[in-house]
Amino acid sequence: MFQELEEIKEKYRQLTLSLSDPALVSNPQKVKKVAKERAELEPLVKKYKNYEKIKNDIKESEEILADPQSDSDLKKLAEDELKELGKEEKKIEEELRILLLPKDPNDEKNVFLEIRAGAGGDEASLFAQDLFRMYSRFAEKKGWKSEVMSTSFSPIGGLKEIIVNIRGERVYSRLKYESGVHRVQRVPQTESSGRIHTSTITVAVLPEANEVDIKLDPKDLRIEAYGSSGPGGQSVNRNYTAIRVTHKPSGLVVTCQDEKSQHRNKEKVLRILRSRLMDIAQRKQQAKIAKDRKSQIGTGERSEKIRTYNFPQSRITDHRMNLTLHKLEDVLDGSLDEFINSITLHYQTQVMEKRINTSA
């Protein structure tokens, strides 16, 4: 590990020097590439330099303890400091191991967030709306941009399905573990007896694919235009602006009717279709690498129940790591960082342990 860290530190030094090279400065594209590569290494290099300082402080404390001329007060101080430094050394070593893990190539990508009401009828559709607001508020707090791509409403105004494109810095890296079944336990507004109902909502987070990632052959697509409609069957637009695209080889069907322009609906549909096809391709690849998909970087098991939102107790539990917080209102208002940080560390630790066991 430390040989790898030394090599990275040297690479970081060389990249820093090259940014002041006149020959490079005259090439804006190359400057951008080098600056990005250097920025990616910077957190790891800073952490390693901190680790080196702690190692040096440990050495100095050990020298004081070994020196027969050191007085008892100084030795006591060095002994106490050595205990604290030892704890910090172990902590940073673990952090360095995690930072050295292979990066998920999709982490920098924007995402399509898909929320669908599952079991529970109208109550599920109402909670799907709550989750949409939760993720929208989280995106706002991060300074990300959101664009609704497609919506389908329930008769009472809840969401049967919504697809949102979220753009910003490292969006996929923050949201990728949100994929899965979200369960809500609460008393519906329509429940006169006060009985708690349980409903489920599925969330899928797909990295956005571009034309380079997935090329669509027009011969593989069946594109149909139809009249769009809103809640309760009310006409949104009498013209045939809604678009349905069927990808013949996979059988995937994507529809969009949110825009008044047929061209804009078609553009949105193709963006969603590319991302779903890329997701399928990546899942097939991951299945070949390992049966346990949770041990792979960049996966989030969609079939499992990942989180329960219990309204009577204002409690949220993430079942993957048994983390429970009594902050329901804050989380539903977009304060998701504590859960996201914990689950990211949980999966990174799993991958790190597997890597250590494989190399042992």
C-alpha positions as CSV (number, residue, x, y, z in Angstrom):
1,M,0.0,0.0,0.0
2,F,2.7,2.5,1.0
3,Q,4.7,1.9,-2.2
4,E,1.5,2.8,-4.2
5,L,1.0,5.9,-2.1
6,E,4.6,7.1,-2.7
7,E,4.0,6.6,-6.5
8,I,0.8,8.6,-6.3
9,K,2.5,11.4,-4.3
10,E,5.2,11.6,-6.9
11,K,2.7,11.6,-9.8
12,Y,0.8,14.5,-8.0
13,R,4.1,16.4,-7.7
14,Q,4.9,16.0,-11.4
15,L,1.3,17.1,-12.4
16,T,1.7,20.2,-10.2
17,L,5.0,21.1,-11.9
18,S,3.6,20.5,-15.4
19,L,0.8,23.0,-14.7
20,S,3.4,25.8,-14.7
21,D,5.1,24.5,-17.9
22,P,4.7,27.2,-20.6
23,A,4.4,24.5,-23.3
24,L,1.3,23.1,-21.4
25,V,-0.2,26.5,-20.7
26,S,-0.6,27.2,-24.4
27,N,-2.8,24.1,-24.7
28,P,-6.1,24.8,-22.8
29,Q,-7.5,21.3,-23.4
30,K,-4.4,19.6,-22.0
31,V,-4.3,22.1,-19.0
32,K,-7.9,21.1,-18.2
33,K,-7.1,17.4,-18.4
34,V,-4.0,17.7,-16.2
35,A,-5.8,19.9,-13.7
36,K,-8.6,17.4,-13.4
37,E,-6.2,14.5,-12.9
38,R,-4.4,16.4,-10.2
39,A,-7.6,17.4,-8.5
40,E,-8.7,13.7,-8.3
41,L,-5.4,12.8,-6.6
42,E,-5.3,15.7,-4.2
43,P,-7.6,14.3,-1.4
44,L,-5.5,11.1,-1.2
45,V,-2.2,13.0,-1.3
46,K,-3.3,15.4,1.5
47,K,-4.4,12.4,3.6
48,Y,-1.1,10.6,3.0
49,K,0.9,13.8,4.0
50,N,-1.1,14.0,7.2
51,Y,-0.3,10.3,7.8
52,E,3.4,11.0,7.3
53,K,3.3,13.9,9.8
54,I,1.6,11.6,12.4
55,K,4.3,8.9,11.8
56,N,7.0,11.6,12.4
57,D,5.2,12.8,15.6
58,I,5.1,9.2,16.8
59,K,8.8,8.8,16.2
60,E,9.6,12.0,18.1
61,S,7.5,10.8,21.1
62,E,9.2,7.4,21.1
63,E,12.6,9.1,21.1
64,I,11.6,11.2,24.2
65,L,10.5,8.0,26.0
66,A,13.7,6.2,25.1
67,D,16.0,9.1,26.1
68,P,17.2,8.5,29.7
69,Q,17.8,12.3,30.1
70,S,14.1,13.2,29.6
71,D,12.4,14.2,32.8
72,S,9.3,12.4,34.1
73,D,6.8,15.1,33.2
74,L,8.0,15.2,29.6
75,K,7.9,11.4,29.4
76,K,4.3,11.4,30.7
77,L,3.3,14.0,28.1
78,A,5.0,11.9,25.3
79,E,3.3,8.8,26.6
80,D,-0.2,10.4,26.5
81,E,0.5,11.9,23.1
82,L,1.6,8.5,21.8
83,K,-1.7,6.9,22.7
84,E,-3.7,9.5,20.8
85,L,-1.3,9.4,17.8
86,G,-1.6,5.6,17.7
87,K,-5.4,5.9,17.4
88,E,-5.2,8.6,14.7
89,E,-2.6,6.5,12.8
90,K,-5.0,3.5,12.6
91,K,-7.9,5.7,11.6
92,I,-6.0,7.4,8.8
93,E,-4.6,4.0,7.6
94,E,-8.2,2.8,7.1
95,E,-9.2,6.0,5.3
96,L,-6.2,5.6,3.0
97,R,-7.1,2.1,2.1
98,I,-10.6,3.2,1.2
99,L,-9.3,6.1,-0.9
100,L,-7.1,3.7,-2.8
101,L,-10.0,1.5,-3.9
102,P,-10.7,1.5,-7.6
103,K,-13.0,4.4,-8.6
104,D,-16.4,3.8,-10.1
105,P,-16.2,5.1,-13.7
106,N,-19.8,6.4,-13.4
107,D,-19.3,8.5,-10.2
108,E,-18.9,11.7,-12.2
109,K,-22.0,11.1,-14.3
110,N,-25.4,12.8,-14.0
111,V,-28.4,10.5,-13.2
112,F,-31.9,9.5,-14.1
113,L,-33.8,9.1,-10.8
114,E,-36.9,6.9,-11.3
115,I,-39.5,6.7,-8.5
116,R,-42.4,4.3,-8.8
117,A,-45.3,3.6,-6.4
118,G,-45.4,-0.1,-5.4
119,A,-47.7,-2.0,-3.0
120,G,-50.2,0.2,-1.2
121,G,-52.3,1.8,-3.8
122,D,-53.1,5.6,-3.3
123,E,-51.0,5.7,-0.2
124,A,-47.9,4.5,-2.1
125,S,-48.5,7.1,-4.8
126,L,-48.6,9.8,-2.1
127,F,-45.4,8.7,-0.5
128,A,-43.8,8.5,-4.0
129,Q,-44.5,12.2,-4.1
130,D,-42.9,12.7,-0.7
131,L,-39.7,10.9,-1.9
132,F,-39.7,13.0,-5.0
133,R,-39.7,16.1,-2.9
134,M,-37.0,14.7,-0.6
135,Y,-34.6,14.1,-3.5
136,S,-35.5,17.4,-5.0
137,R,-34.7,19.2,-1.8
138,F,-31.4,17.2,-1.5
139,A,-30.5,18.2,-5.0
140,E,-31.2,21.9,-4.3
141,K,-29.0,21.8,-1.2
142,K,-26.2,20.4,-3.3
143,G,-26.6,23.0,-6.0
144,W,-27.6,20.4,-8.6
145,K,-30.1,21.0,-11.4
146,S,-33.2,18.8,-11.8
147,E,-35.4,18.3,-14.8
148,V,-38.6,16.3,-14.8
149,M,-38.5,13.9,-17.8
150,S,-41.8,12.0,-17.3
151,T,-44.7,11.8,-14.9
152,S,-47.7,9.6,-14.3
153,F,-50.2,10.7,-11.7
154,S,-52.6,8.6,-9.5
155,P,-56.3,9.6,-9.5
156,I,-55.9,11.4,-6.1
157,G,-52.9,13.4,-7.4
158,G,-50.0,11.3,-6.1
159,L,-47.3,10.0,-8.3
160,K,-47.6,6.5,-9.9
161,E,-44.2,7.2,-11.6
162,I,-41.8,10.0,-12.1
163,I,-38.4,10.2,-13.9
164,V,-36.1,13.1,-13.1
165,N,-32.8,14.0,-14.7
166,I,-30.4,15.4,-12.0
167,R,-27.2,17.2,-13.1
168,G,-24.3,18.4,-11.1
169,E,-20.9,17.5,-9.5
170,R,-20.6,13.7,-8.8
171,V,-24.3,13.2,-8.6
172,Y,-24.1,9.4,-9.3
173,S,-21.5,8.9,-6.6
174,R,-23.9,10.4,-4.0
175,L,-27.1,8.8,-5.1
176,K,-26.1,5.4,-6.4
177,Y,-27.0,3.5,-3.2
178,E,-30.5,5.0,-3.1
179,S,-31.7,2.3,-5.5
180,G,-34.0,-0.2,-3.9
181,V,-37.4,-0.6,-2.1
182,H,-38.3,2.2,0.3
183,R,-41.0,1.2,2.8
184,V,-43.4,3.6,4.5
185,Q,-45.4,3.0,7.7
186,R,-48.0,5.6,8.5
187,V,-51.7,6.3,9.0
188,P,-53.2,7.3,5.7
189,Q,-55.3,10.5,5.6
190,T,-58.3,8.4,4.5
191,E,-57.9,5.9,7.4
192,S,-60.6,6.8,10.0
193,S,-59.7,4.1,12.5
194,G,-56.1,5.3,12.9
195,R,-54.6,2.0,11.6
196,I,-51.0,2.1,10.3
197,H,-50.6,1.0,6.7
198,T,-47.4,-0.2,5.1
199,S,-46.7,0.8,1.5
200,T,-43.6,0.4,-0.8
201,I,-42.0,2.6,-3.4
202,T,-39.1,1.6,-5.7
203,V,-36.3,3.9,-6.5
204,A,-33.8,3.4,-9.4
205,V,-30.8,5.5,-9.9
206,L,-29.3,5.2,-13.4
207,P,-26.1,7.0,-14.6
208,E,-26.9,9.1,-17.6
209,A,-25.5,7.6,-20.8
210,N,-24.5,9.7,-23.7
211,E,-24.3,8.8,-27.4
212,V,-20.7,7.6,-27.0
213,D,-21.7,5.2,-24.3
214,I,-24.7,3.7,-26.1
215,K,-25.3,4.1,-29.8
216,L,-28.9,3.6,-30.9
217,D,-29.5,2.1,-34.3
218,P,-32.7,3.6,-35.8
219,K,-33.6,0.2,-37.2
220,D,-33.9,-1.1,-33.6
221,L,-36.4,1.5,-32.6
222,R,-40.2,1.7,-33.1
223,I,-41.3,5.3,-32.5
224,E,-45.0,6.1,-32.0
225,A,-46.7,9.4,-31.4
226,Y,-50.0,9.5,-29.5
227,G,-52.3,12.0,-27.7
228,S,-51.2,12.8,-24.2
229,S,-53.5,12.9,-21.2
230,G,-53.3,14.1,-17.6
231,P,-54.7,13.1,-14.2
232,G,-58.2,11.7,-14.5
233,G,-57.9,11.3,-18.2
234,Q,-58.1,15.0,-18.8
235,S,-56.6,16.0,-22.1
236,V,-53.3,17.9,-21.9
237,N,-52.8,18.4,-25.6
238,R,-55.1,17.4,-28.4
239,N,-52.1,17.1,-30.8
240,Y,-50.1,13.8,-31.0
241,T,-47.1,15.1,-29.0
242,A,-46.6,12.2,-26.6
243,I,-43.9,9.7,-27.7
244,R,-43.5,6.0,-27.1
245,V,-40.3,4.3,-28.1
246,T,-39.8,0.5,-28.2
247,H,-36.3,-0.9,-28.3
248,K,-36.9,-4.0,-30.4
249,P,-33.8,-6.1,-29.3
250,S,-34.4,-5.7,-25.6
251,G,-38.2,-5.1,-25.5
252,L,-37.7,-1.9,-23.4
253,V,-40.5,0.6,-23.8
254,V,-40.1,4.3,-22.8
255,T,-42.8,7.0,-23.0
256,C,-42.9,10.7,-22.4
257,Q,-45.8,13.2,-22.6
258,D,-44.7,16.0,-20.3
259,E,-43.6,18.4,-23.1
260,K,-45.9,20.1,-25.5
261,S,-43.4,19.5,-28.3
262,Q,-43.1,16.1,-29.9
263,H,-39.4,16.8,-30.6
264,R,-38.7,17.5,-26.9
265,N,-40.6,14.4,-25.8
266,K,-38.6,12.3,-28.2
267,E,-35.3,13.8,-27.1
268,K,-36.2,12.9,-23.4
269,V,-37.3,9.4,-24.3
270,L,-34.0,8.6,-26.1
271,R,-31.9,9.9,-23.2
272,I,-33.8,7.7,-20.7
273,L,-33.6,4.7,-23.1
274,R,-29.8,5.0,-23.5
275,S,-29.3,5.1,-19.7
276,R,-31.5,2.0,-19.2
277,L,-29.6,0.1,-21.9
278,M,-26.3,1.1,-20.3
279,D,-27.6,0.0,-16.9
280,I,-28.6,-3.5,-18.3
281,A,-25.2,-3.9,-20.0
282,Q,-23.3,-3.0,-16.8
283,R,-25.4,-5.3,-14.7
284,K,-24.6,-8.2,-17.0
285,Q,-21.0,-7.4,-16.7
286,Q,-21.1,-7.2,-12.9
287,A,-23.0,-10.5,-12.8
288,K,-20.0,-12.1,-14.5
289,I,-17.5,-10.6,-12.1
290,A,-19.3,-11.7,-8.9
291,K,-22.5,-13.3,-7.7
292,D,-22.6,-11.0,-4.7
293,R,-23.4,-7.7,-6.4
294,K,-23.3,-5.8,-3.2
295,S,-19.6,-6.4,-3.0
296,Q,-19.0,-4.6,-6.3
297,I,-18.4,-0.9,-6.5
298,G,-21.2,1.0,-8.1
299,T,-24.1,-1.4,-7.4
300,G,-27.2,-0.9,-5.4
301,E,-29.4,-3.9,-5.1
302,R,-32.9,-2.8,-6.2
303,S,-34.8,-5.9,-5.2
304,E,-34.1,-5.6,-1.5
305,K,-35.9,-3.4,1.1
306,I,-33.3,-0.8,1.9
307,R,-35.1,1.7,4.1
308,T,-38.2,2.1,6.3
309,Y,-39.8,5.4,7.1
310,N,-41.9,5.0,10.2
311,F,-44.1,8.1,10.7
312,P,-45.7,7.3,14.2
313,Q,-42.2,7.1,15.7
314,S,-40.5,9.7,13.5
315,R,-38.0,6.9,12.7
316,I,-36.0,6.0,9.6
317,T,-34.0,2.7,9.5
318,D,-31.6,1.7,6.8
319,H,-31.6,-2.1,6.8
320,R,-28.3,-2.6,5.0
321,M,-26.3,-1.3,7.9
322,N,-28.9,-1.3,10.7
323,L,-28.7,2.5,11.1
324,T,-31.7,4.2,12.7
325,L,-32.3,7.9,13.0
326,H,-35.2,9.7,14.7
327,K,-35.1,12.6,12.2
328,L,-37.9,11.8,9.8
329,E,-38.9,15.4,9.1
330,D,-35.3,16.5,8.5
331,V,-34.6,13.6,6.1
332,L,-37.8,14.1,4.1
333,D,-36.8,17.8,3.8
334,G,-33.6,16.6,2.0
335,S,-31.1,16.1,4.9
336,L,-29.8,12.8,3.5
337,D,-26.1,13.2,4.0
338,E,-25.9,11.2,7.2
339,F,-27.5,8.2,5.5
340,I,-25.6,8.6,2.3
341,N,-22.2,9.0,4.0
342,S,-22.8,5.9,6.2
343,I,-23.9,3.6,3.4
344,T,-21.1,4.7,1.1
345,L,-18.6,3.9,3.9
346,H,-20.4,0.6,4.5
347,Y,-20.0,-0.6,0.9
348,Q,-16.4,0.8,0.6
349,T,-15.4,-1.1,3.7
350,Q,-16.9,-4.3,2.3
351,V,-14.9,-3.9,-0.9
352,M,-11.8,-3.1,1.0
353,E,-12.1,-6.2,3.2
354,K,-12.6,-8.3,0.1
355,R,-9.6,-6.8,-1.5
356,I,-7.4,-7.5,1.6
357,N,-8.7,-11.1,1.8
358,T,-8.0,-11.7,-1.9
359,S,-4.5,-10.4,-1.7
360,A,-3.7,-12.2,1.6
